[in-house]
Amino acid sequence: MVRLPIERDDLASRSLDFGADGVIAPMINKAEDARRFASVCKYPPLGERSWGPIGDFILSGTRDGGAYLKSANAATVALAMVETREAFDNIDAIIATSGVDGVFVGPSDFSVNWSRGETLSPLTDEILDAIKTVADKLKSAGKIAGIYASSPEEVERYHGFGYRLITATADWVALDAGIASALAAVKRQFDL
């Protein structure tokens, strides 16, 4: 999965061509944003993605372009990132957009936007209620419910809400923990 930079939909098809299985687009706030995003992720009739999946051919061992084309839309995941009150207000239209396979929620961004920059509080009842509402709507629509979690407790909570694509931490947190563990092991080994 590749998370795109804001307003860089042009990188969606490029990431998929290079072999990514899916893309997450931030700041999808309304149906128009979702349609634009889906159009660069999916081939016709769902979108307008240009042809060029050479990297994906190499990684998957595919040599038959016709067979790839027939399966690509179903095999490619396009997730709209919901992280604003506007997106929440338009969630039904975003979810209903053809070619959008699901939603990925950014709880911290959601809480900052929801409070108009007053707080970073993704675990308040109001935010958690909104996050659960999104999961319920996705489940009803048969679409992927994804969310960022920063602790095992959050993973458990969001899983209980119905989310099934859940990050367990940020890459930099995992790298930092791994480096700290390796350094501690070296210090123990050499009594430093």
N, C-alpha and C positions, 0 to 999 in steps of 0.2 A: 504494500500500500504506500502511496505517495501522497503527502499533504502538499497541496499547491500553495504558492504564495497568493496573497490577496489580489484578485483581478488579473490572474495569469492563467486564464482558461486555455490559452494557447499551449501551455505546457502539459495539459491533460492528455491529448492524443500523443504527444511526443513521449511522455512517460509510459503510456500504454504500448506504443510502438517499440520502446526499449525493453519491454518485458514485464512491467508492473502489472499486477493482477487487478489493481483498482486504484482509484484516486479519490481524495477527499478535498472538496473545495470549500474554503472558508467564506464567511459572510454571504451566505445564500439567504437573502431576506424576503424574497417574494417569488412568485411563480415565474416571472420573467427571468430572474437570475437562474432559477432551476432549469428552465428550458434552454437557456444559453449554455449552461454547463453540460447538460445531457447531450446537446447537439454536438459537442466536440469529443464526447466519450463514446458515442454509439454510432455505428454505421446505419445507413438507411435500412428500414423505414423509420427507425427511432431517432436518428440524428443525422449529422452531416460530417462525421469523422472522415478525415482524408486517409487515403491508403498509404501504408508504409510500415507494416509491422515486422520489419526485417529482424530487429533484435528479439522480438517475441518468437519469430520463426526459429531462430538459433537456439534460444533457451528451451523451447518446447519440442524441438525436433520436427516441427511441422514443415512440410514441403509443398503441401497442397493448398494453394491460396483459396480455392473455392470452398474446401472443407472448413478452412479457418474462418472465412467470411460467414458461413452458415452458423458457426458456434460462437463467434466472437462477442456478440451482444450479450448473450447469456453468461459468458465466462468473464466478462469485464464488469467490475463493480464500480459504480458511480455513487458516492455518498455526499450529500449536501450537508455542510456543517451549519448547525443551528446554534447561534451564540448571541442572539439579540432578542429583545422584546418584539421587534418588528417581525422577525422570523417566526417567533412563537405565535404571534397574531395571524400569520399566514401559513401556519404549519399544514393545514389541510390541503391547500393548493400546492405547496412544495411536495408533499408526500404523493399527491395525485399526479404529479408530472411524469409523463411517460419517459422512460430512460433513466430516471433517478431510482436507484435500487434501494435506497434507504437514507438514513440521517445519522450523522455523528454529532453528538452534543458536546460542547465545550463548557462545562459547568462554571469554571472561574470567569471566563469571558462573559458567559450568560449573566452571572451575578453582578459583574461590574457594569454591564450595559443596563441590566434591569434596575439597578439602583442609581443610574445616571452618574456613575463614577464615584458614588459616595462610599461604597464598601466592596470588599473582596470577601464575600461570604456565601460560597456555593452550597453550604450545608444548612441554610435557613429553611424553615418549613415552607415558605413561599416558593423558593427556588426548587426545593425537592418536589413539591406538588407539581410544578410546571414540568420538571424533568420526568416525573411519572406519567403525566398526561401525554407527553411526547411518546413515551414507550407504549402506552396503551393504544394510541392512534396508529403507530407503526405496526403493532401486532395485528390490529384490526385490518390493516391494509395488506398484511402479508409481506411487509418490507423489513429490511435489516435495521435493527436498533443498535447503534454504536455510541459509546461514550468514553470519555477520559476519566480514569480514576487514579488517585495518587496514593492509595493505601489498600491493604487487604480488606479493611472494613468497608471502604467505599465500593470495592469490587463486589462484595457480598450484598450490600444495599442495592446497587444498580442491577445486579443479577436478579434480585428479588423483584425489582420493578419490571423485569422482562428484557433487559438489555442482554445481548449475547456476543456482541463484539465490544470487548472492554479492554482498554489498555491498562496495564498494571502499574506503570510508572512512566516517567520520561526517559528518553535515551541517555541524557546527560546525568540523571540520577543513578541509573544502572551503571554507567561507566565510572562515575565517581565512587560508587560503592565497590566496584570490582578493583579499581586502582587502590583504594584504601585497604582492601582485604589483601591484595598482593604485597603491598608495602609492609603491612603488619606481619605477614608470613615471613618476609625477608628479614625483618627486624628480629623476629623470634628465632629464626634459623641461625642468624649470625650474632645473636645477643647484642644487638645495636641499641 
